[in-house]
Amino acid sequence: MSSPQVDHPAGILRPYQRAALTAVQDRWSNGHRRTWIVLPPGAGKTLVGLEAARRLGRRTVVLVPNTAIQGQWIRQWSALCPDDDRTAGADRDLAHHVNVLTYQSLAVFDPEAENDEEGRGTAPVRDRLHPNGRALVAALHDAGPLTVLLDECHHLLQVWGRLLSEILDELPDARVIGLTGTPATNLTTAERTLVDRLFGEPVTGASIPALVRDGYLAPFAELAYLTEPTHTELVYLKEQGERFARMCDELLTPGFATTDLLPWIDARFVHRDMAEGGRLPWSRIAAAEPDLAAAVLRLHHIGLCALPEGARPLEEHRRPPTAADWIAVIDDYARRCLDPGSAHDRAARDRLRAALPAVGHHLTRNGVRRGVSPVDRVLARSDSKAHATVEILAAEHTALGDRLRALVLCDHERASSRPPAALLGILDADAGSARLQLSTLVGDPRTGHLDPILLTGRTVAMAPGTAMVFLESIRAELPDAGLVAVDRPDGLCDIEGSWSSRTRVAVVTRFFESGGGRILVGTRALLGEGWDARGVNTVVDLTTATTPTAVVQSRGRALRLDPTWPDKTAHTWTVVCVSRDHPRGDADWERFVRKHQGYLGVDADGEVMSGIAHVDPSLSPYTPPDDLDAVNLRMLDRVGRRDLTRARWRIGEPYEDALLPTLRVRRPRPVTVRGVDVALPDPPRVLPAERGVSLSGASPSDPPPRSFPDIVILLGIITTLSLVLGLLAPWSLIAAVIAVALVPIAFRAHAAARVRHARELLADAATPDDAIRYACVVADALRGTGRSTTGAAGVRVHIDTDGVYRFTLPDAAEEFAIALEELVGPVVGTPTHLVPRPLPPAPTEENARALLDGDLPANPVVYHVVPALLSRNRLHRDAFEPAWARWIAPTTVIRTDTDPGATILAAHYGSSPIEDAVTAHRLTWS
């Protein structure tokens, strides 16, 4: 049974922290012994974990990923309980009340432990521990009832996750609390399974955008700096690219093999009767081999094959095939088509085998296999990235002055192995390393005076002048450490002496935050997770890690509030190297896209959304921009406009803290307004019909409102009758004659007015179709099926600064986005119903007269796919048809399983009912 709760001894907890602690207490009260808490980096997970442990009142063991975090936990306990005699420490004997250890101190495995022939352990993980590890496990057993805090518990996928599972199963009295900044939705299936087994359902706090809006995290902007490889690197990439291009040309040449590639694609994917023993639905092919299916659709986009029946090209398919697409096709072609028994096909395989290493792949007997790609290494570690970092930090210093505190994150301190022989003379052996980045920063006059410092798990390095100041400032603090500056051949100094990694991190962090050095260069392993420096306001990400955990953690380094700068606004930069001279020249761009796929940031319109559109609205996730310099100029311009970024976050305004699927629709027609919310229109009064036009509640041949000619005609008729009947006085005969004379003129004016009115109706019906009306159709139809309570009235429409429409229906967001994309997209897939949309006649005088006479011919028609959700049964179609008739045209849906419907589908298959409309799904926070 847990100890009674007591009031917080060190200030007031934030509301979301109190809510998390209350949820943890509820878990204990309901009989659970394990839980895990999800809070974003910078939200105070350490405080919440320690307060939960303090309330339990037990001896506590905290396990953390690295020594940088270890010291922070110990200091946080002292700050939480300054007058408490219960101490915190880092000793393995668990002598303190709070004992903070690294996961590595627990998982020290004996290299002599028995493994099977595949390297897997044959005994329980606990039995393979080194004696030091076993001693620590014994101490855990002997320590009595424990509270175990597992910081950054997403690390549990690693081998010590299995170890902890075994140990915790043997500590039934322990209360276990996992802490992570990675939402459960971002965990892999394997991670989620293990975490669920260890902890159960998570206690989830507010999201990063919510904490920014509430003022608990600093507002931030995601920026990118785009580079091209250096001249030497470009020459190499161009040579490799030409090799691959020659292979692709050969591959498309008739006679390349016994069965050539394009006929094979046609047989395998277009006319699928010849493959797999019969015609397979495209949906099965796309589900079983998604990369290959996408590659075929991109080959179709450039005209190399017909569109497979049932396929639906999306935004991602409307671009030329990439190297990865060619690899997917070649792999399938080599495995399924090239006959090893044919001399002709063996020669074709040899040509493929010789060219594939140019894109980092190898052809084996079992197909194409990915290898170490020299091209990818060139892009990831290009020397241009180090110089781009100089440009970024020089601009940030100009904007921030002495307030700049920049963190530069790299993958490694030094290269652990020599580069491939193919890259000798192309890349420096230490290319992309933190050490080489420090040398570049120190050597440039724009950043050298900012006293850059290197901090890794084993090294502290800096320029000689900075080293003198650093040693002078800390020798009094560490008098027995014997610290000295050791000159190195690269012109830097390493600070060496008797100090632990934990002490190094703490001392250098304080020196950095005090302004002794305004740039800190480090590795993701040490500083990219959990490390706490409130002054960091700029992060430059040079790492290749793209997992959601790595992205969230690295960006979290800059989000903490800075007591010395109440209006702190953070910038996180990603440096991306792209090349047009190689088919894999977008590999680094693809990494950049993956980093932002699930990460939320604020865009130019103040909308919080995932994807690289929040970096710049012009960026496409499918291809790098043509003008890199233009993008960089826009990015650098934002450096001095942190106030604009802060305003975009709308701090203090209410929010729902919900993610809504959103559909973006780009039209070729220019829009008159940008960056605004758009009010919903009323349903149109005039719509195109099968013939002519249709009015709401009237016939287009009805007379127009009464006009002056009508009045004249009426008076003329009355006057004529009066003359005949002798009712007019003699003095009014002249007026009567004039009125009668005006009647023919009035009749002509009346006819002209009717023609004008008819032309106005045709003009109204010919108003260009607006994507908003299709959104209203879907929303009203969803309301008719009971999936939405608001219908069209609830549709949110925003036109981005790049002219793209953004549509959301909050109470049925996912269904709405999917259905709207089907409705405005091309006629593809296997639709069960189509709906015709008549095109209105031109508003000419000839057509107006024909309209009045009822002689207009039938209007031409285009066809839309009725969304699958709205065509599955009669009830759904009964909801769709009136919505379509209200907003688009009074027509009825057509079944495609009838002879007329099948003929229409075949005739219009692949056509786009809305010319050049491009759609894309995004997640938007509200």
N, C-alpha and C positions, 0 to 999 in steps of 0.2 A: 504494500500500500504506500502511496506517495506521501511526502511530507506536506503539511498545510501550506497553501500559497501565502506569500507575504507581499507587501507593496514593493514596487520597484525602488531600489535604493539610490539610483543614479539618474534622476531626471524623468521626463515623461516620454513614454513610448509613442511612436507614431501610430495613427489609427490602424493601418494595415498590419503593423507589427503586433498590436494588441489582438487584432482579429486572428492572426496566425497562432498566437499563443493560446487564445481561447479554443481554437479548433484542436490544438494539440491536447489541451486538458480534456476536451470532450472525448478524444481518442482514448486517453487513459481511463476516463470514467466508464467508457463502454467496454472495458476489459482488454483493449489492445495493448500490446507492449512495444510496438514498433510504428513509426510514422516517418514521413519525409515532407520537408517544407520546400516549396519552390518560390524563390524571390529573385528578382533581377539583380545582376551585379550592381553594387553600390547602394542597395536597398537596406543593408544592415542585417544580412543573414547571420553574421558572427554574433551580433548582439542578441538576436532572437534565439539562436541556439544556446548561448550561455545563460540567458534568462530562463529558458525552459529547463536547463540543467540545474540552475540555482534553485528554482522552485521545487524541484524534486529532492534536493538536499543530499544527493548521493555523491560518492566519489565518481569523478567524471574522467573519461578517456576520450580525447579528441584526436581523430586521425585526419591528416591534411595531405594534399598532394606534394608540397615542396617546402623547403625551409623558409622561403619568403613569407609564406602564409603562417608558418609555425610561430614566428616571433610576434606576429600581429595578434594571434589568439591569446598569447600570454599577456601582452600589454592590454588587450581589451578586457580581460578578466580583472586586472588591477584597476582599470578605470571604472568598471561596473561595480566593484566592491572595494573601494579604497580603504575602508576601515575594517575589513574582514581579515581575520588571521588565517583563513584558509587560503593557501598559496597556490600558484600555478607554476609549472615547470615543464621541462622536456626530458626528464630522466626515465629510462626504461624500467626502473624498479617501482614506478607508480607511487612514489612516496608522497606526492603532493595531492591536494584535493582535486585540482584540475591538471591533468597530464596531457600535454600536446605532443603527439608523435607524428612522424610522416608515415604514409602507407608503406614506403620502402623499408622503414625500420621494422615493420612487421613481416613483410614478405621478403625475407632474406633466404633464398633457397640454396640448398646444398648442391653444388655442381656434380657431386658424386652420386646423387640420388638416382634410383633405377628408373630408366625410361624404356619404352618399347622401341622397335626398330624405326618407328615414325616420329620418335622424339616426344611422345606423349607419356605422361606419368602413369604408372600402373598402380600406384598406391594413392590414398587420399592426399590432397594437397598438404594438409597439416603434417603428414608423416615425412614429407620431403623438405621440411624446413631445415635451415642451418641451425646449429645449436643455439646461436644468439636469438634466432626467431622462436625456437621452442621455449627458451627461457622467458621471452616476453609473453607467449601464450600461457605459460604456467602462471606468470604473475597476474594475468587477467583472471584466471580461474580462482586464484587465492585472494583477490582484492575485495571479495564480498560483493554485495549488490552494487551494480554499476549503472551509470548512465553513459552510453556510448554515442558520441557525436561523430558522424561521418561527413566531413566537409567535401563539397564538390562530388557528391556521391555518384554522378554520372560516370566516374572513373571505374565503377565496379565491374565494367565489362572485362577489365584486365584480369590477370590470373589471380590477383589477391582478392577479387570479388568472390571467387569460389572459396578461397581460404576464409574470408570473413563469414561467408554463409555457413561453413562448417563450424567455425568457432562460435558464432552467435547461437547456433543450434544447441551448443553445449553450455550456454549461459542463459538458462530459461528465466532467471530473475532480472536480467538486464533490461533496461529501457533504452531503445535504440532510436536515434533521431538522425535521419539523413537530411542533408542540406545541399541544394543545388540552385544554380541560376538558369539551368536549361529546362524549359517547359517539357512536360511529359510528351506533348505532341511532337516534339523535335527529337525524341529518342528513337533509336532503331528498334526493330522488333525484338532483337536479342537483348538489348539494354532494358527495354521496358519489361520483358518477361522476368529478368533477374531482379530488377528493382521492385516489381510487384510482389515477387516471392519474399523479398527481404522486408518490405515496408508496407505493402498494401496501397490503398488509394492516397494520392498526394494531398497535402494541404497547400493550395495554390493561392498565392497572393496576387496583388495587382500587377499588371503588365508594365513594361518599360514606358510606353506612351502615357499610361495612366499616371505613373509616378512623376513623369515630366510635367504633365498638365497640372498636377497637384503641387508642384514645386519641390518635390523631394529628390529629384534627379535633375541634372543640368540639361537644358535644351541642347540639341546637337544637330549638326548637318553632316551628311555623308557626301564626301567629295571624291573625285577621281582625277588622277593625272595620267595622261596617256602618252606613252613614248614609243619610239621605233628603235629597233636594235642599232647598235653602232655600225659604222661602215664595214668593219671587218666581219662582224656578225651577219650583216646583211648579205655580204658576198657569199658566205657559207650557206645561208638559208636559200638564197636564190639558186645556187647550184643544186641543192637537194630538191628544191621545188621543181626545177626543170626536169630532173630525173623522174619524179613522180608524174609530171604532166606528160612526158613522153610515153610512160607506161600506160596512162589512161587513153592517150591517142591510139596506141597500139591495140589496146583492149577493145576499142570501138571499131577497129579496122576489120572489114570482112575477111575471113580466112584466118583469123587469129587462132582459132581452135576448131575442132571438128564441129561443134555447135557454138556459134558466136554468142557474145554476151547479150546483145539486144534481143535476138530471137529467143534466147533462154528466158529473159525477163518477161517477154510477151507470153510465152507458154506457161511460165511458173506463176505469174501474178495477174496478168490481164485476162487471158483465156484459160482459166485455171482447170479446164476439163482434162488437160494432159498431165496434170501434176497431182500427186497425192491420191490417185485412184478416183478422182472425181472433183467436182466444183466445190471448193470450200468457201464459206462465207468470209468476206474480207475481215469481219470483226474477229474471227478466230485467228486469222493470220496476224492481225495487228496485236492481239492479246498475247499470242505465243512468241512473236518475234517483233517487238515494237520498234527497235532500232532499224531493222531491215525494212519494215513497212514504211517507216518515215523516209528512209533513203529512196525507196521506189517512188514515193509521192514527190520527192524533190527532183528525181529524174524526169518525172512527168512534167514538172513545172518548167523545165528547160527544153521540153519537147522530145526527149529520148524514148518515151514510151507513152502509150495511151493511159487514161485514167482507169485503174481497175474498178470494176463494177462493185458498188457498195462502199468505196473509199470516200472519205470526206476530208479534203485538204483544209487545214487550219492555217492560222497565221504562220506558224513555225515551218510549214511545208512550202510556203510561197517564196522560196529563195533557192539559189543554186545549191547543188549537193556539196557537202563539205568532204574533207578527207575521211572523216569518220564514216560518212555515208558510203563512199567508195570502198572503204575497208569492209563494211558490212556486206555490200553486194559481192565483192571479190571473195570473201569468205564463203558465202553461200554458193557462188559459182564454182569455186575450186572444189568444195566438198561434194556437191550434188551433180555437177555437170562434167567436169574434166575427168576423163577416164585414165587411170594410171596405166592401163594396158595399151593405150594409144600413143604411138611415138609423137604424133602431132600435138596431142594434149600434154604430154610430158614436156615438150619444148615450150608450150605456153606456160606451164607451171614454173619452169626455170626462169622465164622472163619476169614473171610475177615475183618470184623469190628474190631476184636480184634487185628489184625496185622498191619493195616494201620497207626495207630498213630506213629508207629516206623519210618515212613518216613514223618510225618507231615500232614497226611490226615485222613479224617473221611468218613465212608460210611453212607450216609443218604438214606431216601426213594427215593430221587431224583438223586441218584448217588454219586460219590466220590467228596468231597469238600476239598479244601486246608485249612489247619488250621495253627496255629502257630507251627513251626517245631522246637522242641528242638535241633535236630541234626543240622539244619541250624544255630541256634544261637551258638552252640558250635563251629562250623567252623568259623563263622563270628567274634566271640569274643574270640577265643582261646588265652590262655595266651602265647602260643608260638609266637604269632604275636608281642607282646610287646617286647619279647627278640630278635626276628628277627630285630626289629627296632634298637635295641642296636647294633647288628652286622653291620647293614648297616651304621649307623652314625659313628661308630668307624672306619670303612674302609674309609668312606668319609673324616673323619678328618685326617687320616693318609695321604691321598692323597692331601688334600687342606690346612691342617694346620689351622692357624687362619683365613683364608679366608672363612672357612665354615660358611654358613648361611642356616640352615635347617629348613623347615616347616614340622611339623607332623600334618596331618589332621585326626581328628576322627569324628564320628557321633554325639557324645554327651559328655558333661562335666562329668556328673554322670548318673548312671542308674536312670530312672524315675520311675521304678517299680521293685519289687522283681522278680528274675528269677522264672520260673516254678518250682513246687515242685520236679519234676523229676530231676532237675539240681542242687538241693541243695547238696553241697559237691563236685559238679563237676566243676561249674564255680563260681568265685567270684561274689558277687552281683554287683560290678562295672566293671566287665570284659568288655574290649573293650572301656572303658571310657578314656577321655583325662586326667582325674585326675590320674587314675591308671597308664597310660602310663608315665606321668611325674614322678611318684614315682619310676617306673622301671628305667628310665633314670638317675635320681638322685642317685639311689642306686647302680648303676654299676660304678666301677672306670674308665672304659673306656669312659664313657659319662658324669659322674657326674661333672668332672672338666670343662665341656663345658657350665656350668651354664644354664641348661634348664629352660624355663619359660612357665607357663601356662597362656594363654590369651583367655578368653571367654567373652560373653556378660555381665557376672556379676562377674567374678572372675579374679584376677591376683594372681598367686601363684608361689613359687619358693623355693629353699633350703634356710636355714637361712643365710648362708654365702653370697649367691647371693642377698638376700633381703637387707643385710646391704649395699652392694655396690650400689644397685638400689636406695634405699632411699637417700643415700648420694648424688647421682648424680642428683636427681630430686627435692629435697626439695626446693632448691633455685628457681626452675622454678614454683613450686606450693606451695608457703609459707603458704597459707591459707587453704590448703586442709586437714591438720592434718593427714597426712599419717603415718600409723604405720604397723609394721609386727606382725601379730597375729599367734601364734603357733597353729598347728592343730595336732590331734592324729596320723596322718600318717607321721609325721616328717617334713612336709612342712610348709611354712608360707604363709598366705594370706595377701596381702597388702590392707588395708582398710582405708577409709577416705572419705572426701567430694569431690568426683570427678565424673564427668559424664562418661558414657560409651564412648562417643566420645573422651573425653580427655584421658581416659585410653588407648584407642587404639593408639592414636597419640603418647603418651609418651612412651609406651612400644615398639612401632614400632621403634622409634628413638633409644632407648636403645639397641634394638636388632641389628639394622643396624650398630650401632657404635661398635659392638663387645662386649657389656656388657654381652650378652647371645648369644651363637651361635646356640642354638636350641630353636625354638618357637613351642609349642604344642597348638593347638587350634581346634575349631570345624569348620566344613564345613560351617555352617550357617553364621559365622562371618568372617572367614578368607579365605574361599574357593571361594569367588566371589567378584571381584572388589577391594579387599584389595591390596594396592600398597606398595611393599617393593623391591626396585631394587636389593638389595644385595642377595635375595634368589637365591641359586644355587642348592639346593637339596630339593625335596618334597617327603615325604613318605606318600602314600595314604593308610589309614586304613579304609576308609569309604566303605559303602555298596551301595552307589548311583551309578547307571549305566546309567542314562539318558545322552543323548549327551550333554545337557547343563551342567550338573554337571561335566562331564569328561572334557569338553573344559575349563570350568572355573577353576577347581582345577589345571589343568596343566598349565594354564596361569599364575599362581602365580610365576613361575620360569623363564618366558620367557622374562621379561623386561631386557633391557640392563643395565649394571652396569658401571657407569662412572669411578669407581676405578679399574675395571678389563676389559679392552677392549676386551680380548679374552675369556670372560665368556662363559662357556658351562654348560648347566643345566642337571641334572639328575632327572627324576621322577620315583620313585619306587612304585610298587604295591606289597603288601605283601599278599600272597595267602596260605591258609591252606587247604590241601587235605588229604584224608584218603582212604586207600584201604579196610578198614574194615567195610564199610557201603555202601550200594548202592547209597546213596545220598552224599557220600564222595567227590563228585566233584562239589557240589553246589557253593563253593567259586570259583572254577576254572571257572565255567560257568559265574559267575559275572565278573571275570577278562576278559574273552573272550568278553562279552557284552561291557565292557568299551572300548575295542579297535576295535570294529566292524566298526565304521565309523571314527575312529581317525587316522590321518596320522602321521607316524614316519619314520625315516630313518633306513633301514635294513643293514645287514652286507655287502651288495654289493653296498651301496650308493644309493639304490633305495628308493624312498619315496612311501610308500604303507600303506594301512589300514590293520587291523588285527594283531594278535599277532605274525605273522611271522616277523614283524619289531623288536620285542623284542628279539627273537632268532629263527633262521630258522628251528630249530628242533621241535619247539612247534606246536602241533596240536590243532585246536579249538575244537576238539571233545573228547579229553581225556587227562588227565594230563600225563606228562612224567613218566617213570618208575624210573629214577635215578634223584631224586631231588637234591642231593648233587652236581652232575655234572653240573646241570644248575646253581646252586648258585655259584659254583666256576667260571664259565664263566662270570656270572654277576659281581662278585666281582673283577675279573680281569679287567673288563672294567672301574672300578672306577678310576684307575690311568691312563687311556688312553683317557682322554678327547680330546687330540689332534687328535686322530683317529676319534672320533665322529665328531669333527669340520671339518675334511678333507672330511668325507663322505657327508656332506651337500653341498660341492662344492660352497661355498659362492662366489658370484660375477659372476657365470656362467649364461648364458641365460636360459630361461625356457618359457613354454607356459602357465603355471598356469591352466592346464586342468587335469581332472580325467579321466583315460582311463580304461574300463573294461579289465582285463587280465586273461588269462587262464594259470594255472600252471599244468604241466603234469609230474608226477613222474613215472619213469620206473625202473624196478628191475635191469636192466643192468647198471653196473657202468659206469660213464662218466670219460673221461680222463682229462678234464679241468673243473674247477669250478670258479664261481665268475667272469665270463667274458661274454661280448657280443659275439655272434657267427655270422660269416658271412654266408649269404645265399649260398647254393650250386647251381651249375648249374643243370638243369634237367638231370637226369641220362641217359647215353648213351644206357645202356642195361636194359631192364625191363622183368620181368616174363610175359609170355603170357599164353594163354589157353593150348598150347603145347609148351614146350621148352621156348625160350626167344625171345624177340623182340628188334631189334636195330633201332635207329633213322635213317631212310632213307636207310636201307640195310637189307639183309637177313642173319640170322646167319649161313647159309650154304655157303655164299659167301667165296671165297678163301681169305686167309690172305694176307698181303702185300708181295711183291716179296722178296725171301730170297736167300741165297747162293745155297741151293739145286736146286732151280728153275733155276738158271743161269747155273749150271752144266748140268742139264737135257737139257736145250736149246742148249748148246754147243755140247753135245753128239749127239743130233739129227742133228745139222748142220754138224758135222764131218762125221757122217755116210752117209749122203746124198752126201757129197763131195767125199768120197771114192767110192761110187757107180758110181758117175759121172766122176771119175778120175780127179777131180779138184785139188787134193793135190799133192804137190811135194813129191818125194820119201823120202827126208830127214825128212818129217813130219809124216811119217807113224807110227813111234813109239808113237808120241804124240797123234795121232788119236786113236790108239789102246787103250791107257790109258784112253782117254776121253770116249770112248765107254764102257770100263769096269766100269767106275764110274757111268754110267747111272742107273743101278738097285739100287745102294746105294743111289743115289740122289732121286730116286722115293720113297724109304723107308723114307728118311729124310723129304721129302716133306709131306708124309702122317702123319708122327709124328708131323710136324709143324702145320698141320691143326687140329690135335687132341689137341695140346697144345693151339692153338687159341680158339678152341671150349670150352676147360676147362676154359680159361680166361673169356670167355663170361658168362659161367655158374657161375663163381666165382663173376663176377661183378653183375650179377642179384641176386645172393644170399647174397649180402651185407645186413646186418640187417636193417630192415625198420627203418627209422629215423622219429621221430615225426615232424621234420622240414618239411619233404616232404608233410605231411598231411596239415600242416599249409599253405604251398604254394598252395595246391589244393584249399582250401577254399578261400584264398585271390584271386587267379586267377578267380575262379568261381564268386566271388562277383564283380570283375571287369567286368566280362562278363554280369552281370545283371545290371550294372550301379551303384552299391552301393559303389564301391571303384574305385578311379581313379588310384591307384598305383598297385593294384594286389600284386603278390608275392614279387615284388621289395620293397614294403613298409612294409613287415613283420619285426617286431623287435623280435629278439630272444636273450634271456639271460639265461645262466645256473647259478643258484644260488650256493652259497657255499655249500648247502646241496645236490647238484646234481639234482635239479628240474629244468626242462625247463619252461621258462616263455615266453608266446607268446602274442604279441599285434599287432594289425593293426590299427594305429591311425585314419585313415579316415573312418573306419567302425567298431569301436572297439566292440560295443555291439553285433552286428550281427555276427562278426567274432568269438568272444569267445563262443557264444551259438552254432554256427554251428560246430566249431572245436570240442567242447565237444561231440556233437552228433556223429560226424564222427569217433572219436577214442574210443568212449565209447561202452558199450555192446549193443547187439541187443535187445532192450526192447522198451516199449511204443507201439505206433501204427504207425509204419513207413509205408509210402505209397510206398517207393521204397528202394531196396537194391542194393548194387554194389558189384560184386565179386572181390576178390583180389587173383589171382593165387599165390600159393607158389612155388618158383623156385626149380627145381631139384638140387640135390647135385652136386657139381662140380667134379664128379668122371670121370675116363677115360672111364668107360662103358657108362655113360650118355653122355659124349662128343662124342663118336662114334655114339651112337644112334641119337644124335642131327644132326650129319653130314648126317646120312642116313635117317633122317626124321622118325625114328621109336620110338621116345620118346612117352610114354603114356601121357594122359592128366594130367596136374598138379592138385594137390589137391587145394581146394579153401576155403577161409574164406570170410565171408560177413560183410560188413559195412553198417550201416544205412546212407542213403543219407539224409543230414540235411533237416529238414522240409522247411527251407527258400529256399533251392536249388532244391526242388522237387515239388513245388506247381503247376507248369505248364510247358509246353513244352519249353518255352523260358529259364526258369531257368535250366532245365535239359540239354538243349543244351549248356549252359555255364559250367555246371558241368562236363559233359562227356569228353570234350577235355582236361580240366584241370586234370582230373583223368588219362587220357591216357598219358598225358605229364609227370606226376610226379610218377605215381604208376603202372598202367598197362593198356594196350589197351583193356578194356572191356566195356560193356554197362550196363546200369542200368536195374533192373528187377522190374516190378510192382508186388506188393504183393496182388493185388485184382484179379490176375489170378490164375488158378489152380496150375501151376508150382511155381509161386511166393509165394502162400499161403503155399505150401508144404515146400519150402525152409525156409520161416519165421518160421513155426512150428518146423522144424528140428533144427534151429540154434537160436531159441529164448532163450535169457538169456546168450548166449555165448559172450565172449569178443574177438574181432578180433585182439586186441593187448594185448598180455598176461600181466596181472597184471598192466595195466596202471591205474593210479589214477589221477583224475582231480579235480581242485578246482578253483573257481572264486575269484579274488581279484580286488581291485581298486588300480591303480598305478597313482601317480602324475607325471606329466612331465612339 
